[in-house]
Amino acid sequence: MPHWIWQHPDWPRFGWQAETLAPLLRQAAIAQGRLLGRTRTGDAALQAEFSLDALLQNIVNSSAIEGERLNVESVRSSLARRLGLDAGNTQPEARSEGLALILCDTTTNLDAPLSEARLLQWHSWLFAGDDGFLGQKIRIGDWRGNEPMQVVSGRIDRPTVHFEAPPRDGLEVRIAEFVAWFNASRSDAGLDPLLRAAIAHFWFVTLHPFDDGNGRITRALTDLALAQGEQQSIRFYAMSVAILADRKGYYQHLENSQKFPLTVEPAQAIDLTPWLHWFLSTLQRAIVDAEAQIDRVLGKSQFWLQHRQHGLGPEQLKVLNRLLDGDQAERGGFAQGISAAQYQTVAKVSKATATRHLADLVAKGCLVKLPGGGRNTRYQIHWPANGTPLSPEHP
């Protein structure tokens, strides 16, 4: 009995339960439109910053999914230069340059057809500057060797095989088949672009054509498919962030879908519904998270536009920026407002100065006092009438 999905006699003829996926497709499309509407409320400089942040998060988190930590400042510098933004003084590393080249190619060269040569170029860029990556001898810019390609865990003497890729023999034919489908399916009016991206992700990662880097190349390919579906090169969300947040679910859904379904007769099409459902749900989360971040940035920009003439002191500016960062714990935000004692700690001022600064910020309309009194009194940002960050569910 076959064990892996690529051994199915009708591979790669995929099917799915349209009625199950229809609500998710509608929700994702609405979220995409809402996100684009949000970004158009900002100026060109803000849009460029949104795009830079999304691209950076995509690169950093795609590598983090594989357990690799990147030099974030180096990657940001490489991306900023390609977007025509201030790259700072950081000297980019060869690896950062290669990663930036991949993502810029996948999100800007939308009309260039996919080809075997393009995939191999991405792989060369992925390992730019690496001589013996992680001490391993891998083929860079070439398909994998003849050794069995398995995803394993556990003890060396008793490994658990989670997945085994198709054999090396015939791999070029399988890749050519995928490339032909990818190019032709873009104009398939009967295939939703989001389903196309999800299928491309599953199909390519199942082929596992490289010695290493298969996941990262697959996610870059997914970015290309999503950008083509949206018919725009500027990216405002990072799906890799949402994948990393559910890394266990990502691998579990791939593993479950890559096994030959024992309950299905070989004559039946491969039902990808569970994988497609997970992909669409994760995509929607990525878009909603990006929308919330953009709302925060736009709200912060409008806030400073309103209060730029108020002659605030450096300590006040520091505290306001912390409050404007909302509930982002990793950046020291204060989701429930700030008390006088907390102001004293953050601004490094005396208790009397903290009280005086807070009263001044309330008088100037920067802060509003929350209900309650005494030592527990808290203050939060007084947002401009049209600058309050909206919740992701807000229309």
C-alpha positions, 0 to 999 in steps of 0.5 A, a space after each residue: 500500500 502506498 504511504 506518501 501522497 505523491 504515490 497516489 496514482 492521480 498525483 497531483 490531481 487535487 480536489 477540495 470541498 468548495 462549500 467548506 472553503 467558501 466562507 474563508 475565501 470571502 473573509 480573506 478577500 474582505 480582509 485584503 480589501 480592508 487592508 489595502 484601504 487602510 494603507 491608502 490613507 497614509 502618505 507615500 513615505 508611510 506606505 514605503 515603511 509599511 512595505 519595508 516592515 512587512 518584507 522584513 518580518 517575512 524574511 526574519 520569520 521565514 528563517 525563524 520557522 527553520 530555527 535560524 536567527 538572522 541579523 535583523 539590521 543587516 536584512 533591513 539595510 538590504 531591503 531599504 536600499 532596494 526600496 529607495 529608503 534610508 538604509 542607515 549605516 549598517 553594512 549588509 551581509 552577503 546573506 542578507 543581500 541574498 535574502 533581500 534579492 529573493 523577496 524583491 524578485 518574488 514581490 516585484 517581478 510578477 509577470 516574469 514566468 516561473 522557471 527551473 532557472 529562477 528557482 535555482 537562482 533563488 536557492 543560490 541567493 538563499 545561501 549567498 556567502 555560505 561555504 558549507 552552511 551549518 557545517 553541511 555539504 549541500 548543493 547550492 543552486 542545484 537540485 538535491 542528490 540521490 540520497 533519500 530525502 526524509 524529514 525525521 525526528 527522534 533518536 538516531 537509532 530509532 528515528 520517526 519519519 514524518 515525510 519522505 519526498 519523491 525519489 531523485 530519479 524523475 525529479 526534473 520531470 516533476 519540477 517541470 510539471 509544477 512549473 508549467 502548472 504554476 504559470 498556466 494556473 495564473 490565468 485559470 478563471 476557475 481557480 481562486 488565487 488564494 487557493 492557487 497559492 495554497 496549492 503551490 505551497 503544498 505541491 512544491 514543499 512535497 517535492 522537496 527538491 533541494 538538499 536544504 532551504 525547501 521551506 524558505 523557497 516554498 514560502 518565497 514561492 507562496 509570496 509570489 503567488 499571493 502577489 500575483 493574485 493581488 496584482 500588486 507588488 507592494 506587500 503589506 502583510 507577512 504570512 510567515 509571521 502567522 505561520 511561525 505563530 502556529 509553527 506546530 500546526 503548520 508542520 502537523 497539517 503538512 504531515 497529515 496531508 502528505 500521507 496517503 489517505 488510507 480511507 480514500 480509494 486510489 481512484 478518488 482525487 486527493 482531498 486537500 481541504 484540511 490543508 487549504 482550510 489551515 492556509 486560508 485561516 492563517 492568511 487571514 490572521 496575517 492580514 488582520 495582524 498587519 491591519 492592526 499594526 498599520 492602524 497603530 502607525 497611522 494613529 501615531 502619525 496623526 497624533 504627532 501631527 496634532 501635537 507637534 507645536 506643544 513644546 513637549 519635553 524629552 521625558 514626555 516624548 519618551 513616555 508618549 511614544 511608549 504609550 503610542 506603542 499600545 500593548 506590544 509587550 516586547 516594546 514596553 507598551 502600556 495597554 492599560 495606560 500609565 500611572 504616575 509611578 510608572 511615568 516616574 520609572 520610565 522618564 527617570 524623574 521625581 514623583 513631583 515632576 511625574 505628577 506635573 508632567 502628567 497634568 501638563 499632558 492632560 491640559 494639552 490634550 495629549 493624555 486623558 485621565 481614566 476613571 479612578 483616583 489616588 495612586 491607581 489613577 491611570 492615563 492613556 492617549 487622547 487620540 485625535 477624532 480621526 486617529 484612533 487605531 481601529 480594531 481589526 474587526 472594524 469596517 
